[in-house]
Amino acid sequence: MATVNLGAIKFNWKGAYSGATAYVVDDVVESGGNSYVCILASTGNTPPNATYWELMASKGTDTSVLTTQGDVLYHDGSSLARLGAGTSGQVLQTGGTGANPSWGDVGGGLVQTVSAIISTATNTTSTSFVDSGLLLNITPSSSSNKIILISHFGAEAASGASVHFDIKRTIGGTATQISGDSDGFMRIQNTGNQNAVALTFKDTPNTTSQIEYVISLRSSNGTIVYFNNATAQASLVAMEVSV
């Protein structure tokens, strides 16, 4: 009775590919983590040479580096790597191209700083706020950012009077005394001599339009009061901070 060769009736697992082995149709090998089935007999033709091999099964993602809840999987440039969970409240930060990710704290930062210095003096008998001449302009980059204002200057009030200080904010031609109080932020009373004054305020302007800030002053009773009377340098600094 004649014998008929039906060929392989199942796949033949051959293990890891070897360039010295003669493979025939339906032999299956492993190469690079993938499985390939031979479609044309040959020797020395390494998968994935499509003339001789067809991809049978592709390897999946190796996540064995992950060990703990909260781990993050990333590529460190050569292989998959594990970034352990950060502390509560931290956020995942990128270091940009060619750098690994990391955890970082959420917080505000300094966006820009503008400053002004004058050496001129101002005096007034007005009981309404008038500009001192110490001013600056700043344009916020975000309407949600805050403006920190810090000013140092000299002040003097004649006997029987007090000098009140405030900050005037002007946006688009509309001026506002920030304190909203006729007493202003502070006052120097009955000094007869110039005193050093430090004024600090956090403003929430809610705008990305240009803002003018100016130190303003007034007399309590119409008696003359002085700003920077000794003609020392008076300074005003505005710092935009993100929140």
FENCOR-V521744 format. One line per field, one symbol per residue. ss: DSSP state (A for helix, B for strand, O for the rest). burial: # if it has 16 or more other ideal C-beta (glycine too) atoms within 10 Angstrom, else .. Layout:
ss: ???
burial: ???
This chain:
ss: OOOOOOOOOOOBBBBBOOOOOBBOOOBBBBBOOBBBBBOOOBBOOOOOOOOOBBBBBOOOOOOOOOOOOOOBBBBOOOOBBBBOOOOOOOBBBOOOOOOOOBBBOOOOOBBBBBBBBBOOOBBBOOOOOBBBBBBBBBBOOOOOOBBBBBBBBBBBBOOOOBBBBBBBBBBOOBBBBOOOOOOOOBBBBOOOOOBBBBBBBBBOOOOOOBBBBBBBBBBOOOOOBBBOOOOOOBBBBBBBBOO
burial: ................#.....#...####....####........#....##............#................#..#........................#..#.#.#..####....####.###.#.#....###.#.########..#########.......###....##.##..#..#..#.#...#.#.#...#.########....#####....########..
